[in-house]
Every structure is written in C-alpha cells, then in structure tokens.
Amino acid sequence: MLFAALAVFVFAQAASARNGAQSAADAAALAAAQQARDELVLDLGDVIGEDADWLDWLDLPGEALTVGDAEAAARQLAADNDSAVEAFQQRQVDGRPGFQVDVRTNYAVGESIIPGTENMRARASATAVIQPRCDFSLDADPAQPVELNCDGEPVNIDPEDFDPDDLPDASVMFSVHLAE
C-alpha cells in the first residue's frame, strides 16, 4: 500500500512539472505571436498610402510577418515561468502564420523513489497563430478610402489623409490564439 502511495506521488510530481512546462510553452508562444502582431500593425501603418498593395497585409501573407522581437518575447515569458526556450521557429498552421516554441523547465521533477528522476526536467511545445479579423470589399481600391469590418467594428482608412495613430489596437485587427 505504501509503495502504491509513493508511486502515485511520483506520477503527481511528474504531472505537475509537465503542466508547468506546458503553461510556459503556451505563454511563450502567445507572447511571440502577440509581439509579431503588434509589429505587423506598426509596419502596416508605415505602408498605408505608400504601398499600393497595403490591403494584402490584412490577409497576412507570409512576407508581411517578420520575427522581429517575437523570439525575445517568447524567451522572456518562458523565463518568467521558470523555463527556457529550447527551440523557436516560425510556422504556418492552416495557412495562418505563427510561432512554435519548445521549452524545458529550469526545475527538476524532484526526489522520488525512482532512481534518476531527481534531475529530469519537463519539456513541452506550443504553437500560436495570428488570424485576421478584418474584412473589406473585394473591389476596394487601396488608393481610395476603405472601410474595414473588424469583427463588427468599423475601421475607416483614407490613404490620402492617413495618420498611423488612427489605426486601432492590434488586437482589433488580428487575433492571436493557440493552435496546438
């Protein structure tokens, strides 16, 4: 009976470490995608009125998304969760750009009755993607005023009289969520 209780305790220790690693991976992947989304909107503000294809950015073509500070954001959130990023890569999931982050906990599973587990660290992986929220008329002329419908919130952009500060918060134009 005592052995069964100790075995359950060992599995609980491992599950707790695994849950901590998964939380760190989720937070790191979301932080990377949110940072990239914020940079995307800043870059979009720079090209409206300058680039005739600025409406294409709203569909998130691969070349519009840059890594920028996304990896640093992922590493910081992993560290805040007592973990370290082992791998970071840009990915496409169902045609949406995102980031996959693999983490390892800085803390071990702990001492137990099973030899060799005291130094084992948990690992986990998560992927977060960026998804557009705005629709616009397919025949919209990017040189003329355009009305975007961002999940029911209207956003009016006039390329001739545009101030980047007029753009709404990045979360209005693009959502970020875990994909895996």
N, C-alpha and C positions, 0 to 999 in steps of 0.2 A: 504494500500500500504506500509506503514511504517512497519507494522508487517511482511509482506512478505519479505521485505528487511532485516529485523533483523533475520528472520528465515534462510534466505539464508546465512547470515553472520555466524550464529551459526553452520550450516552444514559445511561451509567452514573451520571454526576453528577446528571442529572435524576431517574433512578430512585431514587437514594439520597435526594434531597430529598423525593420523593413518599412514599417509605417512612417517612421521619421525620415527615412531616405526617400520614400515616395512623396511625402509632403515637401521636402526640399527640392526634389526634381520638378514637381508641379509648379512651385513658386518660382523657380529659376526659369523654367520655360515661359511662363506667363510674363515674367519681368522682361525677358528678351523680346517677346512679341510686342509688349506694350511700348518698350523703348523704340523699337523699329517703327511701330505705328506712329508714334509721336514725331519721329524724324521724317517719316513719309509725308505727313501733313505739312511740316515745315518746308520740305522740298517742293511739295505741291504748290504752296503759297508762292514760292520763288518762280515757278514756271507758268503760272496763270498769266495770260497776256503776253508771255514771251515765247511759249511753245504752242504751236497750232494743234498739237495732239494732247493737250493737257487733260482732256476728258478721258483719255485712255488710262490715265493714272488711277481713276476711280474703279477700274476693273482689276487693279493690281497685277499688271504684267510683271513677270519676273525681274526685268531690268529696272523697274521702278523701286524695288525694295532693296535697300542696302543694309549690310550688317551693322555698320556704324558702331554705336556704343552698346548694341544689344548683348554682345558676349560679356562685356564688363558688368552690365546689369544682372545677367544670369549668375555670374561668379559672385557678385555681392549678395544676392538673395540666397544663394547656396551657403555662403559663409555665415550669413545671418541665421541660418538653420543648422549650424554646426556640421556642415558638409562641404565637399569640394567637387568642382566640376571636373569630370574625367574626360568628357568628350562634348563638343559643341558643334552642331552643323545646321546649315540652312536646309530645309526640306520643303517639298510640295506635298500636300495632302488633299486629295480630291480637287486638284487644280488651284489650291489656295497656298500662298507662301507661309512658311512658319519656321520654327526652330525646334530641333530636338536637343535635349540636354540630358546627359548621363551623369549621375552624381554618385559619390561614395561618402558615407558618413565619416566624420572625424573621430567618432567614438566607437568603441568596440561593443560587441554583444554583451560582454561581461563574463565573469567567472561562473562556471556551472560544473555539473558533474561529468560533462562530456569533455574529455581532454582536447585541447587545441581550439576550442571555440572562444576562449577569452580574448583573443586578438583579432577575431573575424569582424569585418566591417560590412554593413549592409550597402547594397547598390540598388539603384532604381533609374528609370528612364521616363521622360515625359516629352510630349510634343505639343506645342501651342501654335495656333494658326491665326492669321489675320483675315477677316472677311469684310468685304464692302457692305455698307448699309444704305448707300445712296443709289437711287435710280434717276434716270433722266431720259428725255425723249431721244429716240434713236436718230432723229433727223436734226438734233440740236447742232447749231453752228458754234464752234468754240470761240469764234471771234465776236459773237453777239452775247447779250445777257442770257444766262442759262439758269433755270430753276431746277434744283435738285430736290428729290424727296428722300430724305434720310430717315427711314422707318417712321414716316408720318410727320417729320419735322422739316419744313421747307427751308432750303438754303439757297439764297439768290446770289449769283456771282456774275458780275459785269466785268469782263476782261479789260475794257477800256478805262474803267474807273475802279480799279481793284486795290485794296489795301489788305495785305496778308493777315492783319489783325482782325479782319472781318470774318475769317473762317471760324467755324465753331470748334469746340474742343474735339480732339482727335477721336474720342470715344463716340461722338455723334456720327462721324463719317465711317468709322471702321470698328468692328467688334473684334475682340480677342477671346479665344476660348481654347480649352484643352481638346486635342484631337484624339489622343491615345493615352 
